[in-house]
Amino acid sequence: MNVLDCIYKRRSIRKYSQKPVDDETLITLVKAATAAPTACNTQPWEFIIVTDDEVRKELKSKLYFGNYDAPAAIVVCGNMKLAMSGPVKDFWIQDCSAAIENILLAATSMGLGTLWIGLHPVESNYRPLYKIFDLPKEVIPLAVIFVGYPEEEKEPRTQFNEKRIYWNKYEPRKHRARKKNTKKL
Ligand SMILES: Cc1cc2nc3c(=O)[nH]c(=O)nc-3n(C[C@H](O)[C@H](O)[C@H](O)COP(=O)(O)O)c2cc1C
């Protein structure tokens, strides 16, 4: 599969077969993740691979928007002891997000489905993971990525929208803005 086809084919999969994903495949996904670019090549990431049924069930039960039955999950975390400090500190979020997208694309190319469940910056989303995984406070779970063989089909697509593109200069445009957001500006 070429890269563009893979990018369009990647969709959020919420129905999975219970066929397990083998350890080697999961390691391949983490290898793909860690090929991503990071600011100053800091690689502030850590990955918790979940295949144990008890742990997996506990994890999904704590995810308000992520109670899905995938046979495996990869929790992508930023370790603040590895991240940069000062004004560039928050680059860890971009670094780990690039790693996540690599996981999603690599999985798609291997016939696997994935779902990105966002945790940080919503504290109530990621707090339960400290207990489940016995995490130290410097480790921040950014997302849970469910992985498994898909049991639903979704159309490949882009969401290209010319109205979101500007050439060389920004210009005011009428968007269907969210009411709450315009109040703040
Ligand atoms: C930062 C982030 C957080 C997300 N969190 C959730 C989530 O909690 N639950 C969920 O079902 N999907 C979640 N998604 C998946 C989005 O709902 C999905 O990507 C979006 O609807 C577009 O559909 P597609 O992935 O099939 O292109 C998240 C995606 C991102 C990038």
The ligand as a Gaussian input file, in Angstrom:
#p B3LYP/6-31G(d) Opt

LIG

0 1
 C       -6.796000      13.842000      20.144000
 C       -7.878000      12.846000      19.748000
 C       -8.710000      12.351000      20.714000
 C       -9.696000      11.418000      20.383000
 N      -10.450000      10.886000      21.374000
 C      -11.406000       9.961000      21.069000
 C      -12.179000       9.351000      22.102000
 O      -12.004000       9.639000      23.289000
 N      -13.103000       8.426000      21.744000
 C      -13.324000       8.072000      20.439000
 O      -14.187000       7.214000      20.184000
 N      -12.592000       8.638000      19.428000
 C      -11.645000       9.558000      19.706000
 N      -10.876000      10.108000      18.709000
 C      -11.126000       9.726000      17.316000
 C      -11.925000      10.792000      16.567000
 O      -13.260000      10.782000      17.008000
 C      -11.829000      10.525000      15.048000
 O      -10.502000      10.584000      14.641000
 C      -12.631000      11.534000      14.232000
 O      -14.014000      11.389000      14.468000
 C      -12.399000      11.372000      12.720000
 O      -12.713000      10.058000      12.274000
 P      -11.605000       9.112000      11.598000
 O      -10.537000       8.839000      12.616000
 O      -12.330000       7.864000      11.187000
 O      -11.023000       9.851000      10.426000
 C       -9.874000      11.022000      19.021000
 C       -9.003000      11.530000      18.044000
 C       -7.997000      12.406000      18.408000
 C       -7.038000      12.895000      17.336000

